[in-house]
Amino acid sequence: VLPGYPYSSDDDERVLVNNKCQCVTVTSRFVPSKDNPDEEILERNIRIIVPLKARENISDPLSPLRTNFVYRMTDLCRKCDPVEVELGGEIYQAQQSNFCSGPETCYTYERDKCYTTTSSLLYHGEIRKVPAVLTPASCYAD
């Protein structure tokens, strides 16, 4: 069971996962049972948006188009940002997931993340590798 937050004010639907990197939203809500109208059952909805023209390597615009998309609930639900927890009057930093060491597979650009690549540039007859920014709004403050 995952904690959630309300999806909208007029609904009892709760968002369990909103993974912008893999374009997945998982929600849940209680609905009347078809077998017993006096009983409520938990309904989960998984919304997946498959981005068109996603690349195998998101930081390489020349990599081949991605044709295989894999979604694992354990990967979608991992929370790697540290949170502060109070134990015995002292505050500790804790992670909510154990699997944060591996890279996260991203199918699209996250607005808050800076993506860069290297590009070849011909300068005075010499080819140089220079860094190039793929998401300027995320990489530069102004």
N, C-alpha and C positions, 0 to 999 in steps of 0.2 A: 504494500500500500504506500502510495506516495502522497505527501501533502500537496495541496494545490491552492490556487487563489482564484477568486471569482472571475469568470470570463466576461460577464456583463452584469449590469445592475438589475436587469429585469429577469434574470435566469439563474437557476441554481447550478449551472454548469461551472465546473472548476477546471482550470488549466493545470495539467500535470507536467507537461513538457512543452516548451516553446523554443525549439532549436533552430535558430535562424541560419546556422552554418549548413545544416542538412535539409532545411526547408520542411520541417516536420512540426506539427502541433498535435498534442494528445490531450483530449479533454475527457472529463467524466461527469456524470450526473445521475441522480436517482430518478427512475421512471416507474410507473405502476406496472406490476407484473401482469402478463397476459393470462397466466394460469390462475392467479389469485389477485384480484383488484385491490384487496386490502393490504397487500404486501408490496414493498418497493424493491427493485433490483438495481444494481449498479450497471450503467451502460457506459462503455468507453468508445470514443470516436478518435480515429487516427486520420489526420489530414496530411497528405504528402504532396508537395509540389515538386515535380521533376523539372529542373531548369533546362531550357533549350540551350544547346551549344555549350554545355559545361565541358571543361577540359579535364583530362586525366590529372594533370598537374595544374592547379588553379593559378599558380604563380608563373606559369610558362604559357603565354598566348599561342605558341606554336606547337604545343603538345597535342596529341590526337584527341578527338571528341570522346567523351565518356559515354559508354554504352551500358555499363554495369553499375547499378546503384544498390548498395547494401545498407539495410537499416536494422540495427540491433537495439532493443530497448535498453540494455545495460549501458550502451554507449550514449544513447540519447539522454538518459537520466543522470549521467554523471555530473556532479557539481564539484568542480575543482577549485573554485575561488575560495580562499580561506575565510572562515567566519570566526567571530569572537565568541567564546563560550566561557561563562563564569562557573567555576568549580571551587567550592570551599572558600569563597570570598576572593579568589584570584581569577584573573582573566587570561585565557589561553587561546592561541590560534589553532583552529582545527579545520580539516578538510572533510567534506561530506562524502567523498568517494575514495576508493583505494586504487583505482586504475587511471591515474592522471599522468603517468610517465610517458605513455605512448602518444604520438601525434594524432590529432583529431582529423578525420577525413572531412574535407569541406567541399560541398558541391557548388557553392556560390560565394560571392564576396560578402563578408559581414561589414556593415557600415562602420563599425567602431574599430576594425582591425586594419592595420597598415600592410598592404601587399606590395612587394617589390620583386624585380627580376633584373637580370643583367642583359644589356643590349650591346650589340656591336655598333661602333661609330667610326666612320672613316674621317680621320683628322690629319690634314697635311700629308696625305698619302699613306698614313699608317692606321691600321685597324686597332681600335682600343675598346676594351670592355668597360662599360660604364653602368652604374646602377640606374634603373628606371623605376619610377613609381607607377603602380597600376591603379591605386585608389588615392588620389591626391587629397581628397577631403579628409580622409582618415589619417594621413601621414603628416599633414602640416596643420598647425593650429590656426593660422590665418590664411 
